[in-house]
Amino acid sequence: MKHQNDLFDLIQSMSKSEKRYFSLDAKKSGRSSSRYLDLFKAINRMEAYEEEKLQQKFGNSLPTDKHYLYNAILKSMRDYNSSKSKAARIKEMLLDAKYLYKRGLYHQSEERLGQAKALARDLDDQLALLEISREQLNYVWTMKQGDYGSQIEDLLADKDEYIHHINEELRYLSLAYKIQVAKEQHQATDRKASSAAYAEQLQAQSAPLPSTAHAQRRFLQSHALLNDLIGDVEQANTYYAKMVEWWDEYPHIKDEEYNRYLADAFNLLHASYSQKKYDQFEQLLTKIQQEEAGSYHDQVLVFKQLTNYQLLYHINLGIEEGYERLLQRVEEGIATYKLNPVSQLIIAFNVTVLLLILEQHKECRSWADKVLQHYNRKVESEQFRLATLLIRLMATYSLDDIDEFDSGLRALQRSIRQQKTETPTRFFRACSSYLRKLYDQPAGNRRSIMEEFSSLIGQYKTDPPERIPLGLDDLVLNWLESRQTSKPLRLVFRDQAKKSN
């Protein structure tokens, strides 16, 4: 452990079943482990790490106890995950084979290597196959049975093939990393020159599709990233889609590395959403939902990512159908999974926006209150607070609740005055001022004020351009159009999505 809170972070990352397994594992060790289990429980109860409290309870031996506990957890988690992971079993079988070899039990060692080799082939694990090949060479050399010279020649040929495959995969991996760095660091003017060099390297290496599974994935990844770099979003999308298809062609690898599959699937989901390829987006959403994420951490990732994408999908297309089931899944997921405070805040805020768009104004205010009183207090984001107060005020305006409107307006204005960061307040000041004007006017006199309000927001977007947070400018403009045209807000959003498609 390098940092004081490493142990705390490790324990907080564990699922309930992992913590239960470790606790039972520690109890099996007898009385000597009880103090470490007490330390584990004490840290597990903490919402934020407090070294001083632990020092008071566990005394000067705390650093030693923490170090022991950290290693004990990792050892226990290796045991916990070994039955679920083929990669872990390969490593264990290799250790078994080496132990048996040292004890002179050569046939048993060779049998164990054969089992490990079968699993390594399932995973296309060329590094493991190379190590297994080395141990098999030791066995053949020691036993010298039959035509062992031919056996050695075959194993050496296998060794050369594994090394070739490893080098091939690493070449594409290196290229993918370099393109990613160029994509993040280079200015747009530099991208053309750098992309030409990478395209030349990729072309030189990519005559046929690589023969091994992992090299194929890195090949596809390099092409996807290169097309991202040069701005060819259609081709990038094509390669991201091929990467997702690749995982389905290798189910053993997908099961073993499901978190990496999810990373590729979410890259495609993001590309589909950004390019407004909504058919592809919806198909991929359904596909991921129907799959069974194995580990708790994969389940958390799926819930977090899919929930936000589903909410954004409903928001931008004004989809009302199924929103109640979606909100139920949100509440169940937040209660079930241990999300970090920022993730909780983003999900709850998106729910609030969706409810305003669907004109479920009472529910919108209720969720806005949850954001303000619970989720945002953990994060203390001024832009989320201002945005939520504004959305709540718009919902209250639609409910025509004068007492709540006055209270909500004062809360927004007070929050604007207390602003400390660089979140632009000009937009929020204008919104509070015009909402006050609109509320005070009879319905027949509001059109000219709405037009003036819309024109002003349009100016903020373009002259000079002001970065208005969280898409609030479009939300307010669409809300004003809805009130001017008497068209449901969700249909205004749907029309906007069609125009931009």
N, C-alpha and C positions, 0 to 999 in steps of 0.2 A: 504494500500500500504506500502510495506516495503522498496522498492528501488525507487530511484529518477526517473528511466525511466519505471516504471511499467505501468503508464498511456500511455506512448508512445508505448510500446510493445502491449498493449491491442488494441489501435486504429489501429496500423499497421496490426494487425491480422484480422481486420474486412474486410468483403467483401464490394463491392460497394453498393449492395442492403442493407446490414446492416447499412452502414453509412448513406445512404439515409433515411432509416427508422428512425434512431436515430435523424437525423436533423429535419425531419418532426415532430417527437414526441416532441422534445425540443421546436419547434416553437409553438406548441399547449399550452405550459405552460405559454406563455406570455412574457412580457418584462423582468421579473426577470431572465429568463433563457438565455437571449441574450448574456450576458458576458461569460457564460459557453459554449455557442455555438461558440462564437468567439475563446475561448481557444481551443475548439475541432478542429476548422478549422485551427488554427495556428499550432497545433501539427500535424495534418493530412498532412500539406504541407511539413513538415520536412523530409529529407532523413535520417538524424541522429539527435538524441535528443540533444538539446542545451538549457539547463536550464537558462543560463544567458540572452539569447534573450527574453525568456518568462518573466523573472524577470523584464527586462526593460519595457516590454509592460504592464504587469499585476500587477506589484508592490508587496507590502508585503503580499497581500492576496493570492498570488499564491498557497502556500501549501493548504490552505483551499479550494480554487477553484478547485485545482486538485483532492482533496479528494471527493468533491461533484460530479465533473464530472465523476470520476471513478465509483462511486456508481450509478449515473444516467445512465451510459452506460449499466452497468450490469442489472439494473432494466428494461431498455428498451429492452435489448436482451432477457430477460426472456419472456417478452410480445411477442417479435418477433418470438421466437421459440416455444411458447406454442401451437400454432395452428398446428404445424408440428410434435409435439412429444406427443406420447401417455403417456410416463412417466411423462411429464410435466403436462398433463391433469389429470392424476391420483392424483398428488400432489395438484393441484388446487381443484379438487373435494373433496379431504379429508379436505382441508381448508374450502371449502363451507359447507361441512357436519357439521363440528365442529361449524361454525358460526351459522348455522340454528338450531343446537341442543341448543346452548346457548340462542337463542331467543325463545326457546320452540316450534319451528316448527319441531317436531319430525318426522312426516311422510315425510316431504320434505327432512330432513336430511337422513333418511333411503333410500329414492329414489336415492339420490345423491351417497350414499355408494354403492348401487347396480350397478350404472353405472360405478363407479370406479373399482368395483370388476370384471366386465366383461372385462375392459381394462387390468387389472392386470393379468387376466388369459391368455389373448392374448400374453402377454409378459413373461409369467411364472415368474412373479415378486413375489417371495415368501415373501419378506420383506413387500411389499405393502399389500399383502393379509393378513399378520399377523396384520398389523396396522388396516386394514379395519375390520378384525374380532374383534379386541378390541373395536372399535367404535360401531360395531353391537351389541356386548354384552351390552354396555351401553344403547343402544336403547331398547333392549328386557327387560333389568332389569327395566328401567324407565317405559315402557308401560305396562308390566305385562299382556299381552293379551293372552287369550286362554291357551294352554298348554305350558306356557313359560319356564317351567322347562326342557321340552324335547328340546326346541329351544336352551336353554343355554348349555345343554349337547352336542348337535350337534356342536355348535360353539366352545366349549372347545375341542372337538375331532378334529375339523378343525385346531384349534390353535396348538395342539400337532403335527399334521401332517405337518403344515407349518414349525414349529421349527425343526422337523426331516429333512425336505428337505433343510432348510437353513444350518443346521449343516453338512449335507452330501456334499452340494456344497462347503462349506468352508473347509472341510477336503481335498478335491481334489485340491482346490485352494491353500491351504497352502503347499501341497505336490508339486504342480507345481512350486511354488515360490522357495521352498527349492532346487529342482532339478536344476532350472535355476541358482541359486546362485552357486551350486556345479559345474555346467558346466562352469561357468565363472571364478571361483576362484581356483578350484582344479587343480593340475598338473595331467598329464596323469596317473602317478603311483598311485595317490590317487583315481582315478575315479572308479576303480574296486571295492574297499572296500565300497565307498559311494553308488555306484549304487546298490550293493547287498542289502544294508539296505533299500534303497528306493523301490527296486523291491519287497521286503518282505512286506513293508507297503502297496504298491499298490495292491499286490496279496490278502492281508488280507481284503482290502476294496472292492475289485472288483468282488465279486461273480457274481451277475447279473449286467447288465448295469443299472446305476441309473435311477430312474423313472422320474425325472424332467429334463427339457431341459437344464438348465444352469449347473446342476451337470454332465450331459452327456458330455457337451463341456469340462468341466474341467477334467473329466475322460480321454477323448481322448487327451487333451493337456498334461496331466501328462505322458501318455504312449509315446507320441511323444517326449517329452523332455527327458524321461528316455532312450529311444533308441538312441537319439542324444548323451546322456552322455556316453553310453557304446560303441558308434561308429557303431551301426547297422543302417546304413543309409537307407537300404531298408525298414526296419520296421518303421523307423521314417517317411519316405516318405508316407508309407501306412496310418499312423495315421494322418499326416497333410492333406492327401487327404480326410480322413473321417471327419476331422474338417470342411473342405470346404463344403462337402456334408451336414453336419449337418445344416449349415446356410440355405440351400435351403429347408430343411424340416420345418423350422420355419420362414416363410416369414415376419411375424409381427416383430419378434425380429431382423431379418436382416435389415428391413427398419429402425427400431429404433436405431440400433447400427451398422450402415453400416461401420463406421470407424474401428470397431473391426473386422468385416468380412474381410475388406481389409487387415488388419494386418495378419490374418490367410491365406488369399489367396496369399499374397506376400511371406509369409513363405514357402508355397508350391511351388510358382513360383521359389524362390531362390533354394530350394532343387532340383526341377526338372532340373533347369539350371546347378547347380553344379554337379549333377549326370549324366548330358547329356541325360536326358530323354526328348528328344526334342519333341516327339509326345505329351506327357502330357503337356509340357511347352507351345507348340503352342495352344493346346486346351484351356488351362487356359487363355492365352493371349486373345484369341478370346472371351471367356466367359466374362471376365471383360470388354473388349471393348464394348460388346453388351449391357451390363447393364447400367442403368441410375443412375449415382451418384447424390444423392439428393442435398446435401449442396455444396456451393462453395468450402469449405475446402476439402471435399471429392473429388470434381472434380480436384482440384489442386494436391492432393495426387495421384489420378489415372493417371493424365497426367505425373507427374514427374516420378513415378515408372515405368509405362508401357513404356514410351518413352525410358528410359535408358535400360530396358530389351530388348525392340525391337532393339535398336541400337546394343547392345551386341550380340544379336542373329544374326543379319545381319553381324556383324563383324566376329564372330567366325566361321560362316558357309559360309562366303563369298557370301551372298545372294544379288544379284543385283535386282531381280524382286521386284518392288514396292518401291524402295528406294526414288524415286522422290516424291511419295505421303507421305512417311514417313518424308522427309525433309520439305515438305509443312506443315504437322501437327506440326512439331517442331517449325517452325517459327510462325505459328498462335498461338500455345500454349504459347510460351514465350511472345508474344505480349498481349495475353489475361489474363494470370494468373500471379499473383504476386509471383514469386519464389524468394527464397533467393539467394544471389550472388553465393554461392558455388554450388547450384543446377543448376543454369544457366551455370556456368563454366563447370561442368561435362558433361552436355548435349551437349554443343557446342564443347567441346574437343572430345567427342565420335563421333560426326558428322564428325569432321575433320579426325579422324582415319578411319572411314568408307569410306569416299571419297578417301583417299589414297589407301585403299584396292581395291576399285572398279575402281581405276585408272582414276578417274575423277579429274585430277591434277589441272586444273584451278579452279574448285570449291573448291578443297581441300585448295589451297592457299588462296582463298577468305575467307573461314571459319577460317583458321589459323589466318589471319589478324584480323578477328572479335574477336577471342579469345584473341589475344595479345593486341589489342587496346581498347577493351571494357570489356569483361568478366573477364579476369585475372587481369585487373587493379583494379577492385573492391575487389579482394581477395588477390592479390599480392603473389601468390604461385610460388616459384622459380622452383619447379619441373614441374609444368604445363607449365611455360614459356619455360624452357629448352626443354621439350618434344614437345611442339608446334613448336618451332624454328627448331628442328630436323626434324619433319614431314614435315614442310614447305620446308625445304632444300631438302628432298628426293623427294617431288613433283616437285620442280624446276629442280632437276637433270634429272628427267624423261622428262621434257619439253625442256631440252637442251637450257636453256636461260642463257647464260654466265654472262650477267650483273646482273641478278637477283640472280644467283647462288653465285657470288662473294659477293654481298651485304648480302645475307642470311647467308653465311658462316661467314662473319665478325660479324654479329649480334649474331650468336650462340657462337662464340669464345669470344666475348665481355661479353656475359651473363655468360659464364663459369668462366671468370676471376672475375666477380663481385659476384660470389656465396658466400653466407654467412652461409647457413645452412648446415646440414649434408647430403643433397642429394648427392649421389656419382657422382663425376665429371669424374672419370676415364673412365667410359662408354661413356660419352658425348665427352670427348677429343678424344677417339679412333674413334668415329663415324665421328667427324669433320675432323680428319686427313685422314681417309681412303676414305671418300667421296671426299676430295680434290684430293687424289691420283687417284681415279677412274675417276674423271672428266678430269684430265690432260692427261690420257693415251688414245691412240687409242682403239677403240672397241676390236680389236683382242688381245690386251695385258692385258685385264682386268680380265680374268678368274683367274689367279694365285693370284691377289690382292683380289678378292672376296673370294677365298678359305681361304686365310690368315686372312681376316677380319672375316669370319664365325668362324674359329677356335678360334680366340681371344675372340669373344663374348661367345662362348661355354665355354671357360676357366673362364670368369668372372662369369658365372652362377654356376660353380662347384668347382673351385680350385683357390683361396678360394671363397666360395659362396658370391656373392655380391647382395644385394637387389636392383635390377634395377627397378625403379618406373614405374608404369602404363603399365606393360607388354611390354615395349619397346624392350626388348631383343628378344622376340619371333617375334615381328613385324619386326625388322631389319633382323633377320635370315630368315624369310619367304620372305621378300623383296629381299634378296640376292639370295635365291633359285629360286625365280621367274625370276630374271635376268639371272641366270646361265642356267636355263632350258627352257627359253622363254615361260614359262607357265604363264597365267594370275594370278596375285597375289591372286585374290579371290578364284581360284581353288586350289592354294597352301594351303590356309586357310581351304578350304573344305576338302582337303585330310588329313590335320593335325587333323581335328575334327573327321574324320572317324577312323584314327589310334588310337586315344585316347578313342574312344567310346567302 
